[in-house]
């Protein structure tokens, strides 16, 4: 029943954050909705890794969609191609 109630708060970050301080048992479900969609800049990836060295304790653990913007283009020259 609790999961259904917390799921109805999807899109209400203030209410979801409040759920996290009500009870430890509410945290996983509230975080699942808070961090369902994460977007950040590729230049912050190292900072993210430093902040959350253990992936199982990271908000990304509960993320359903992850968008990383401004990913640098990588190109490589292959010897012998086109010659």
BELBEL-V227669 format. One record per residue. N is the residue number from 1. OMEGA is omega as a letter, one per 20 degrees, with the letter a starting at -180 (NA if undefined). Layout:
n-><N N>
omega-><OMEGA OMEGA>
//
This chain:
n-><1 2 3 4 5 6 7 8 9 10 11 12 13 14 15 16 17 18 19 20 21 22 23 24 25 26 27 28 29 30 31 32 33 34 35 36 37 38 39 40 41 42 43 44 45 46 47 48 49 50 51 52 53 54 55 56 57 58 59 60 61 62 63 64 65 66 67 68 69 70 71 72 73 74 75 76 77 78 79 80 81 82 83>
omega-><r a r r a r r r r a r a a r r r r r a a r a r a r a a a r r r r r a a a a r r a a a a a r r r a r a a a r a a r a r r r a a r r a r r a r r a r r r a r r a r r r a NA>
//
